[in-house]
């Protein structure tokens, strides 16, 4: 506890640095000083890209309670910003494939992973960087998926993959699940991936798993064929349904410590057997005792130890005769004992090495079923644990995601010196830019003056600006026009039909680049009435509404009612959506809540029957 370096609020302490898996985010082994548990701490620096998005995704990941997902315990936004997660343990999926795993176990692991990703998707979180190294199996058979939400935010995959398509993220995770399923069944990757042999292709697509490995369930073949033939699953939930039922995931037993204890016990037993030989003559008893103590540290197998033991017994049987001999005979006895003990040690050393190797091989952890394909390239992430002591070497965990990431080396120079140099450089650059801009303005002004072009209107007498009586009667005077009414201030929006309530803030946030959307349905009226309530800061007359980011068709009602009674109140306007932006005007009605009731879904830009809205403004 005293060796931990406090960080942030002081509740957590750093114990050591772990290998980097995300660009410009430093991982540490840590400890929670209040709950006294090991944790992994991600430290975000000023150089961390997409910092706000990473912290936002981590905050949402705290709310996901599925035990198959790596837990995010805490998020601290103050400097330095940290994310506290559950430590990684167990064996990675690539390690299990390299050891050999049955098709039924592959199906079970992928099924559990798909259900875990579906739980995250219901909270608006997607992985988008799923790899065999992100899936682990614990000794008890539990499946653990790491990196949900955080990796996608750190690598900006939401914008790169999803874009304006709200279903693209779900499809990306579903395809990654099928690719890992194919890898687990065949030991080959259905494409190109470093360190994994590629699957053979037929007709431009990977061959079915049953072509490479006999005995594959046709259901798994069909899932892979659908994915490559243009009818892929659209979500992790659909992958889980397509897999059907699966057996429990089997755990494993790590008996390395047992093997070490067994080897030590064998050594002690062999040493006790060697030390049980009878002593030689009393004149050589002290010398032989020291020789036996030195030989007891080198255990030997009984069959190989027999010559030395027999020799010692022959010496012991000659004890009465030696007792009667003189000093010269005693000296010969000691020399004989030394040669015998040296012979025993020489025989014991190779026996010890061979015995230890055999015992360790017998004690190595084994799987019950070893019937699947074997990956010829072993994984370096076998049995990786982030709770290892500081003195133990930490195995490398290189990033093997589906997208190239440029891992910049962290600068080891003093932080204050680096910031000072950065500020100086920034100031010089800004000064040069200002000088250039000022010079350009003067140059353009002189050129325009030479060309006779003026920046200002010509001077005009004040009387010329006053309209005449005729102009006033005809309405053509210079009088000011009545100002347009200011937009109504909206305080919030709420999804009343449980259609993506986590996205409801996008309806009135002033940003038209992010949209709220409903689920799609083959029947435009299949979802029933979908209601959205827009709340005003105070009751005000409303005479129009603009709905941005809409599809084409369907039907929507504009009602002056409350969020408690969305189907009541007065219908102010009703009609279909128009592509891009939908506008309704009606008689001014004073209200503090406007409710949109979508009775039929329009057709969105991607061809599905679903409603999409980026912004709602009232007039």
Number of C-alpha atoms within 10 A of each C-alpha: 11 7 9 16 14 16 17 15 11 11 12 25 24 20 23 16 15 18 14 17 19 20 19 21 22 19 22 22 22 27 24 19 15 9 9 10 13 20 24 27 31 21 20 22 15 11 11 16 17 12 18 15 16 21 22 15 20 26 20 17 25 16 13 19 14 15 12 20 23 24 23 26 17 15 20 15 15 9 13 13 18 24 21 24 22 18 20 21 18 24 23 26 27 27 23 23 27 19 19 20 23 18 21 16 20 22 25 21 26 23 26 20 23 25 20 25 27 24 20 23 21 12 15 17 24 28 26 31 21 27 21 22 21 20 24 27 24 19 16 12 15 17 28 25 26 23 23 26 27 27 23 24 25 22 20 16 19 20 13 11 15 16 14 15 12 18 15 17 25 23 20 22 25 26 22 19 25 23 20 23 25 24 25 31 27 25 28 25 22 26 14 12 13 10 13 19 17 16 21 16 12 9 6 8 15 19 18 24 27 15 12 16 14 10 10 18 14 12 12 22 16 13 20 24 18 13 17 17 9 8 11 19 24 18 22 29 19 17 24 25 13 15 17 12 11 16 11 14 19 18 16 16 12 13 15 14 11 13 18 14 12 16 20 14 13 18 21 17 17 21 19 13 16 24 17 11 14 15 19 26 22 13 15 17 13 14 15 19 14 11 18 20 13 12 20 21 14 22 29 30 18 15 8 14 20 15 15 20 21 13 17 21 16 13 19 16 15 13 17 11 10 20 15 11 10 9 12 8 13 18 12 12 19 19 12 14 19 15 11 19 20 14 15 23 22 12 20 23 14 15 19 17 13 12 18 18 12 11 15 17 12 12 17 14 13 13 14 11 11 13 11 22 21 19 22 13 14 16 18 14 18 19 16 18 15 19 18 13 12 11 7 7 8 16 15 13 14 13 17 18 18 14 11 9 13 9 13 8 8 11 8 7 8 8 9 9 10 12 11 11 11 11 12 10 12 11 12 10 11 11 12 10 12 11 10 11 12 10 12 12 11 10 11 11 15 13 12 12 11 10 9 9 11 11 9 6 6 6 6 8 7 7 8 8 10 13 15 14 10 10 12 13 10 9 11 11 15 12 10 6 6 6 6 6 7 8 10 16 15 18 12 17 24 21 23 20 15 12 18 16 17 14 16 22 17 21 27 21 16 13 11 15 11 19 22 21 22 20 15 19 13 11 12 20 17 13 19 14 18 21 22 22 23 22 21 18 12 14 13 16 15 22 15 18 18 14 20 21 23 24 26 21 19 20 18 21 21 23 21 24 20 18 20 9 9 20 18 13 14 12 16 19 18 15 15 18 23 19 16 16 17 19 16 17 14 13 11 13 15 13 16 18 22 24 27 24 23 24 19 23 32 27 22 20 17 12 11 16 25 25 26 25 23 24 23 22 18 21 17
